[in-house]
């Protein structure tokens, strides 16, 4: 299954992919919602207890930050590892990636 279709990429009944992108540049104040845009630059997870991932992208020469929240801790760690390995790829290409058993919910 493609990453964007993964059933565990849901939080509060709403899809987490793609995240809402908020400008991380001080000179712009843009928000991009519902779009697979940009190149993934960095993935952060503040604590193993948190089920949030923070994605940093570059889009049209601006930096953006997006948050993915999931409800399963094990899935969150697998997703972190998966996305970390995808740095440098486009968000659209990452969404198109077949996850196979890598992100299975078992």
C-alpha positions in Angstrom: 0.0 0.0 0.0 1.1 3.5 -0.7 2.2 5.6 2.4 -0.5 8.2 1.9 -3.1 5.4 2.1 -1.8 3.7 5.3 -4.7 3.2 7.7 -2.6 4.2 10.7 -1.9 7.6 9.3 -5.0 8.8 11.1 -5.4 10.9 14.2 -8.8 11.9 15.7 -10.5 10.4 12.7 -8.7 12.7 10.2 -5.8 11.8 7.9 -2.3 12.9 9.0 -0.8 12.8 5.5 0.1 15.2 4.1 0.6 17.4 7.0 -0.4 21.1 7.0 2.8 23.0 6.1 3.5 26.2 8.1 6.2 28.6 7.0 9.4 28.2 9.1 10.9 31.3 7.5 10.6 34.6 9.4 10.1 36.6 6.2 7.0 34.8 5.1 3.7 33.7 6.7 2.3 31.0 4.4 0.4 27.9 5.2 -0.1 25.1 2.7 -2.8 22.5 3.5 -3.6 19.3 1.7 -0.7 19.3 -0.6 2.2 16.9 -1.2 4.8 19.6 -1.9 8.5 20.2 -1.3 11.6 18.1 -0.6 12.0 16.4 2.8 15.0 17.9 4.6 14.7 16.6 8.2 12.5 14.5 10.5 12.4 15.0 14.3 10.8 13.3 17.1 11.1 15.0 20.5 10.4 12.1 22.8 9.7 8.4 22.4 6.6 8.9 24.4 5.3 11.4 21.9 3.4 10.2 18.9 4.3 13.3 16.8 6.7 13.6 14.0 7.9 17.0 12.8 8.8 17.2 9.1 10.9 20.0 7.6 10.7 20.6 3.9 11.9 23.1 1.4 9.3 24.4 -1.2 9.9 27.2 -3.6 13.0 28.3 -1.7 11.2 28.6 1.6 11.3 26.3 4.6 8.2 24.7 6.0 7.3 22.6 9.1 4.6 20.0 9.2 3.4 17.7 12.1 2.2 14.2 11.7 0.4 12.8 14.7 -0.5 9.1 14.9 -2.2 7.0 17.6 0.2 4.0 17.7 3.6 4.3 19.3 5.2 1.4 17.5 3.9 2.7 14.2 5.2 6.2 15.0 8.8 4.9 15.5 8.6 2.8 12.3 7.3 5.9 10.4 10.1 8.0 11.9 12.7 5.5 10.7 11.0 5.2 7.2 10.8 9.0 6.7 14.4 9.6 8.0 15.6 7.2 5.2 13.6 9.3 2.7 15.3 12.6 3.3 16.1 14.4 0.0 13.0 13.0 -1.7 9.9 14.9 -2.7 6.9 14.6 -0.4 4.8 13.4 -3.4 7.3 10.6 -4.1 7.3 9.6 -0.5 3.5 9.5 -0.5 3.7 7.3 -3.6 6.1 4.8 -2.0 4.9 1.3 -1.3 5.3 0.5 2.3 4.9 -3.3 2.2 5.4 -4.8 5.6 7.7 -2.1 6.7 4.9 -0.1 8.2 2.5 -2.9 9.1 0.4 -2.5 12.1 1.4 -5.8 13.6 
